[in-house]
Amino acid sequence: MPERRPGYGAWPDGEPDLPLWELIQTSHVVARGFTALFASVGLTPTQFGVLATLASGEDLSQAELARAVMVRPQSMNELFVSLLKRGLVERDGPGGRGRRTGLRITEAGRELLARAQPKVEEFNAPEAIELSAAEAAELSRMLRAVRDALA
């Protein structure tokens, strides 16, 4: 009997190629892996994204940071406050509605990021996902193209 995958029962004549559906299904599996990986160092995937984005050294506003890590600006305040309380990020000035404040990663944030990065690289290693280096590079290129086309 052929493998039955979620979401394909609606096509009685067989499973069509639905690359974006495959992508969303794969994203759930990958998200579970990343959630466990980041929990092992005390982060969430989005917190890692914030720290990794701020590691460039550029001061960003909360709105700019939200766009960079692809979350709604409304979600950014709670996320930022949690990182601020932990001493992983800092901001210039008091902030507040309508006031732009630059956000920066702290030394503690850089240290935590440095602990997470090798785990992220290991999780993404071509052999960990059973791809060749060339296939992994092509997959990254194709995923960026899809994201850019739909963003």
Backbone as CSV, one residue per row, in Angstrom:
resi,resn,N_x,N_y,N_z,CA_x,CA_y,CA_z,C_x,C_y,C_z
1,MET,0.844,-1.170,0.000,0.000,0.000,0.000,0.901,1.249,0.000
2,PRO,0.590,2.261,-0.839,1.432,3.456,-0.889,1.339,4.243,0.417
3,GLU,2.409,4.958,0.684,2.465,5.789,1.894,1.391,6.873,1.824
4,ARG,0.659,7.038,2.907,-0.352,8.099,2.986,0.224,9.220,3.830
5,ARG,0.250,10.389,3.272,0.791,11.532,3.997,-0.314,12.519,4.301
6,PRO,-0.206,13.234,5.422,-1.242,14.204,5.789,-1.458,15.243,4.695
7,GLY,-2.708,15.559,4.452,-3.034,16.617,3.514,-3.199,16.189,2.073
8,TYR,-2.991,14.910,1.776,-3.062,14.477,0.387,-4.321,13.683,0.068
9,GLY,-5.145,13.379,1.049,-6.344,12.584,0.803,-7.362,13.260,-0.087
10,ALA,-7.254,14.547,-0.271,-8.206,15.291,-1.090,-8.021,15.024,-2.585
11,TRP,-6.944,14.346,-2.970,-6.668,14.089,-4.372,-6.806,12.594,-4.647
12,PRO,-8.008,12.162,-5.027,-8.231,10.727,-5.236,-7.448,10.147,-6.404
13,ASP,-7.007,10.977,-7.333,-6.257,10.478,-8.487,-4.757,10.404,-8.231
14,GLY,-4.355,10.585,-6.994,-2.936,10.504,-6.651,-2.417,11.815,-6.095
15,GLU,-1.298,11.708,-5.464,-0.704,12.863,-4.803,0.031,13.739,-5.808
16,PRO,-0.398,14.979,-5.972,0.334,15.887,-6.861,1.590,16.405,-6.160
17,ASP,2.478,16.973,-6.920,3.628,17.645,-6.317,3.152,18.984,-5.775
18,LEU,3.244,19.131,-4.484,2.852,20.368,-3.805,4.041,20.838,-2.973
19,PRO,4.998,21.501,-3.601,6.237,21.827,-2.891,6.037,22.704,-1.658
20,LEU,5.114,23.638,-1.702,4.929,24.490,-0.529,4.254,23.729,0.609
21,TRP,3.379,22.763,0.272,2.803,21.919,1.316,3.901,21.046,1.933
22,GLU,4.785,20.495,1.091,5.909,19.725,1.614,6.774,20.606,2.522
23,LEU,6.948,21.857,2.114,7.757,22.790,2.894,7.151,23.029,4.270
24,ILE,5.845,23.238,4.339,5.206,23.489,5.637,5.264,22.250,6.506
25,GLN,5.065,21.074,5.921,5.163,19.838,6.697,6.592,19.647,7.226
26,THR,7.555,19.903,6.369,8.958,19.791,6.776,9.288,20.826,7.846
27,SER,8.718,22.017,7.710,9.014,23.073,8.692,8.578,22.671,10.094
28,HIS,7.503,21.908,10.207,7.065,21.458,11.532,8.102,20.524,12.159
29,VAL,8.637,19.625,11.369,9.646,18.697,11.868,10.912,19.463,12.264
30,VAL,11.340,20.367,11.395,12.539,21.157,11.652,12.333,22.040,12.882
31,ALA,11.157,22.647,13.016,10.877,23.516,14.165,10.987,22.746,15.479
32,ARG,10.481,21.520,15.503,10.607,20.712,16.725,12.076,20.487,17.069
33,GLY,12.877,20.186,16.063,14.308,19.985,16.298,14.986,21.241,16.798
34,PHE,14.687,22.373,16.172,15.296,23.627,16.604,14.814,24.042,17.991
35,THR,13.551,23.803,18.296,13.041,24.158,19.614,13.814,23.397,20.689
36,ALA,14.034,22.112,20.482,14.805,21.315,21.444,16.256,21.787,21.501
37,LEU,16.845,22.052,20.344,18.226,22.514,20.286,18.394,23.815,21.066
38,PHE,17.533,24.792,20.805,17.678,26.083,21.470,17.326,26.004,22.949
39,ALA,16.386,25.146,23.313,16.046,24.976,24.729,17.266,24.486,25.510
40,SER,18.124,23.701,24.863,19.308,23.179,25.546,20.286,24.282,25.949
41,VAL,20.181,25.466,25.338,21.031,26.600,25.728,20.213,27.746,26.316
42,GLY,18.915,27.519,26.541,18.083,28.534,27.178,17.517,29.590,26.255
43,LEU,17.279,29.237,25.006,16.722,30.177,24.032,15.529,29.552,23.323
44,THR,14.779,30.402,22.641,13.787,29.952,21.678,14.369,30.217,20.288
45,PRO,13.809,29.614,19.253,14.311,29.911,17.910,14.259,31.410,17.573
46,THR,13.199,32.085,17.973,13.089,33.514,17.658,14.107,34.335,18.447
47,GLN,14.342,33.976,19.707,15.366,34.677,20.485,16.738,34.511,19.840
48,PHE,17.024,33.297,19.361,18.279,33.079,18.649,18.350,33.996,17.431
49,GLY,17.254,34.077,16.674,17.227,34.946,15.500,17.518,36.395,15.846
50,VAL,16.962,36.864,16.956,17.217,38.239,17.394,18.693,38.426,17.720
51,LEU,19.249,37.525,18.516,20.657,37.653,18.890,21.560,37.551,17.669
52,ALA,21.273,36.616,16.780,22.089,36.456,15.572,22.015,37.697,14.688
53,THR,20.841,38.301,14.608,20.677,39.515,13.801,21.435,40.683,14.417
54,LEU,21.346,40.824,15.740,22.028,41.932,16.417,23.542,41.737,16.475
55,ALA,24.004,40.520,16.278,25.438,40.239,16.359,26.240,40.960,15.280
56,SER,25.573,41.440,14.235,26.280,42.179,13.185,26.835,43.493,13.710
57,GLY,26.326,43.927,14.870,26.801,45.168,15.468,25.976,46.377,15.096
58,GLU,25.050,46.206,14.191,24.199,47.312,13.772,23.090,47.527,14.806
59,ASP,22.874,48.792,15.214,21.754,49.111,16.100,20.479,49.093,15.276
60,LEU,19.494,48.352,15.721,18.230,48.252,14.999,17.086,48.667,15.910
61,SER,16.036,49.202,15.312,14.820,49.484,16.074,14.059,48.176,16.245
62,GLN,13.067,48.176,17.135,12.256,46.973,17.312,11.539,46.606,16.022
63,ALA,11.052,47.593,15.281,10.356,47.316,14.019,11.305,46.701,12.995
64,GLU,12.524,47.238,12.900,13.511,46.687,11.966,13.884,45.255,12.356
65,LEU,14.024,45.035,13.644,14.364,43.707,14.138,13.221,42.719,13.885
66,ALA,11.999,43.162,14.081,10.831,42.304,13.814,10.819,41.869,12.350
67,ARG,11.075,42.803,11.440,11.123,42.455,10.018,12.252,41.465,9.736
68,ALA,13.395,41.683,10.366,14.554,40.818,10.115,14.319,39.382,10.575
69,VAL,13.590,39.204,11.680,13.356,37.839,12.191,11.961,37.334,11.847
70,MET,11.247,38.115,11.020,9.950,37.725,10.475,8.887,37.450,11.541
71,VAL,8.792,38.371,12.495,7.690,38.316,13.455,6.927,39.629,13.364
72,ARG,5.698,39.608,13.847,4.903,40.837,13.850,5.516,41.826,14.841
73,PRO,5.543,43.104,14.512,6.106,44.098,15.430,5.458,44.048,16.818
74,GLN,4.169,43.707,16.871,3.482,43.626,18.158,4.084,42.526,19.034
75,SER,4.600,41.472,18.433,5.195,40.361,19.180,6.590,40.705,19.682
76,MET,7.199,41.692,19.077,8.598,42.000,19.361,8.799,42.568,20.753
77,ASN,7.853,43.349,21.260,8.060,43.992,22.555,8.235,42.968,23.670
78,GLU,7.346,42.007,23.745,7.442,40.983,24.797,8.738,40.180,24.653
79,LEU,9.078,39.841,23.435,10.304,39.108,23.169,11.519,39.921,23.598
80,PHE,11.528,41.193,23.226,12.663,42.041,23.558,12.778,42.224,25.065
81,VAL,11.661,42.435,25.746,11.684,42.627,27.199,12.285,41.403,27.890
82,SER,11.933,40.208,27.411,12.489,38.991,28.031,14.008,38.939,27.852
83,LEU,14.497,39.321,26.680,15.942,39.329,26.438,16.626,40.436,27.232
84,LEU,15.957,41.567,27.366,16.483,42.693,28.139,16.627,42.313,29.607
85,LYS,15.611,41.687,30.162,15.642,41.269,31.571,16.752,40.267,31.843
86,ARG,17.058,39.448,30.856,18.130,38.456,31.007,19.513,39.050,30.743
87,GLY,19.564,40.321,30.349,20.841,40.966,30.089,21.485,40.545,28.784
88,LEU,20.686,40.027,27.847,21.226,39.559,26.573,21.217,40.643,25.508
89,VAL,20.377,41.665,25.696,20.304,42.815,24.788,20.177,44.075,25.628
90,GLU,20.434,45.205,24.988,20.255,46.508,25.639,19.730,47.488,24.606
91,ARG,19.224,48.610,25.087,18.725,49.631,24.162,19.218,50.999,24.591
92,ASP,19.252,51.938,23.624,19.595,53.329,23.938,18.325,53.986,24.423
93,GLY,18.375,54.569,25.553,17.249,55.354,26.047,16.079,54.509,26.502
94,PRO,15.025,55.207,26.930,13.886,54.518,27.538,12.937,53.846,26.554
95,GLY,13.022,54.181,25.319,12.076,53.608,24.357,10.707,54.229,24.539
96,GLY,9.697,53.529,24.129,8.331,54.025,24.263,7.692,54.212,22.911
97,ARG,6.394,54.379,22.944,5.608,54.473,21.724,6.068,55.639,20.853
98,GLY,6.387,55.313,19.602,6.757,56.341,18.638,8.199,56.802,18.736
99,ARG,8.957,56.290,19.694,10.356,56.706,19.823,11.263,55.579,19.357
100,ARG,12.161,55.915,18.432,13.104,54.913,17.930,14.244,54.784,18.926
101,THR,14.523,53.561,19.336,15.685,53.298,20.180,16.485,52.192,19.524
102,GLY,17.787,52.354,19.536,18.643,51.320,18.978,18.756,50.143,19.931
103,LEU,18.705,48.951,19.403,18.826,47.731,20.194,20.160,47.078,19.856
104,ARG,20.842,46.574,20.892,22.153,45.960,20.708,22.251,44.675,21.514
105,ILE,23.087,43.777,21.059,23.402,42.558,21.801,24.470,42.903,22.840
106,THR,24.370,42.299,24.013,25.364,42.505,25.065,26.426,41.413,24.981
107,GLU,27.451,41.547,25.818,28.484,40.509,25.868,27.876,39.171,26.312
108,ALA,26.946,39.216,27.268,26.271,37.976,27.699,25.478,37.366,26.543
109,GLY,24.864,38.208,25.739,24.135,37.727,24.568,25.071,37.092,23.557
110,ARG,26.239,37.703,23.358,27.226,37.141,22.420,27.742,35.789,22.919
111,GLU,27.941,35.675,24.228,28.420,34.404,24.790,27.375,33.299,24.601
112,LEU,26.103,33.620,24.848,25.048,32.623,24.658,24.923,32.249,23.183
113,LEU,25.007,33.234,22.315,24.963,32.988,20.878,26.120,32.071,20.460
114,ALA,27.304,32.315,21.013,28.473,31.493,20.685,28.285,30.044,21.146
115,ARG,27.528,29.831,22.213,27.237,28.458,22.657,26.231,27.786,21.733
116,ALA,25.308,28.568,21.187,24.258,28.005,20.324,24.751,27.744,18.901
117,GLN,25.616,28.592,18.388,26.018,28.506,16.976,26.573,27.146,16.552
118,PRO,27.461,26.513,17.327,27.949,25.196,16.880,26.825,24.160,16.795
119,LYS,25.854,24.251,17.690,24.720,23.327,17.654,23.871,23.559,16.402
120,VAL,23.693,24.835,16.037,22.936,25.176,14.825,23.663,24.653,13.592
121,GLU,24.981,24.840,13.560,25.764,24.357,12.416,25.694,22.834,12.315
122,GLU,25.773,22.144,13.458,25.698,20.679,13.461,24.320,20.204,12.974
123,PHE,23.259,20.867,13.432,21.899,20.502,13.033,21.684,20.710,11.534
124,ASN,22.361,21.718,10.968,22.235,22.057,9.547,23.246,21.350,8.656
125,ALA,24.148,20.605,9.235,25.196,19.957,8.443,24.571,19.054,7.380
126,PRO,25.103,19.090,6.166,24.528,18.269,5.097,24.354,16.796,5.498
127,GLU,25.341,16.230,6.173,25.232,14.821,6.557,24.120,14.587,7.591
128,ALA,23.800,15.600,8.391,22.727,15.457,9.380,21.356,15.387,8.708
129,ILE,21.254,15.973,7.529,19.975,15.951,6.807,20.050,15.067,5.557
130,GLU,21.096,14.253,5.534,21.297,13.262,4.478,21.317,13.866,3.073
131,LEU,22.060,14.960,2.946,22.279,15.603,1.656,23.772,15.765,1.439
132,SER,24.162,15.907,0.190,25.552,16.271,-0.094,25.703,17.767,0.176
133,ALA,26.936,18.220,0.230,27.177,19.648,0.423,26.544,20.459,-0.712
134,ALA,26.661,19.961,-1.932,26.080,20.661,-3.086,24.554,20.686,-2.995
135,GLU,23.946,19.573,-2.584,22.480,19.534,-2.438,22.015,20.482,-1.334
136,ALA,22.754,20.525,-0.233,22.385,21.425,0.869,22.472,22.886,0.420
137,ALA,23.509,23.219,-0.326,23.654,24.582,-0.839,22.519,24.918,-1.803
138,GLU,22.151,23.975,-2.662,21.053,24.199,-3.609,19.720,24.324,-2.875
139,LEU,19.510,23.500,-1.856,18.281,23.611,-1.061,18.199,24.980,-0.398
140,SER,19.286,25.449,0.171,19.301,26.789,0.787,18.961,27.859,-0.244
141,ARG,19.564,27.745,-1.426,19.305,28.724,-2.485,17.834,28.705,-2.885
142,MET,17.277,27.512,-3.055,15.874,27.409,-3.466,14.928,27.924,-2.371
143,LEU,15.227,27.630,-1.114,14.369,28.116,-0.027,14.401,29.637,0.062
144,ARG,15.578,30.218,-0.125,15.657,31.691,-0.135,14.841,32.272,-1.284
145,ALA,14.897,31.630,-2.439,14.133,32.113,-3.600,12.630,32.044,-3.321
146,VAL,12.171,30.956,-2.706,10.748,30.825,-2.371,10.361,31.900,-1.359
147,ARG,11.182,32.052,-0.316,10.887,33.064,0.714,10.834,34.460,0.094
148,ASP,11.795,34.786,-0.755,11.824,36.108,-1.382,10.598,36.314,-2.287
149,ALA,10.198,35.265,-2.979,9.051,35.377,-3.888,7.741,35.584,-3.127
150,LEU,7.639,35.020,-1.937,6.378,35.076,-1.197,6.349,36.149,-0.108
151,ALA,7.494,36.697,0.212,7.546,37.703,1.301,6.957,39.027,0.879
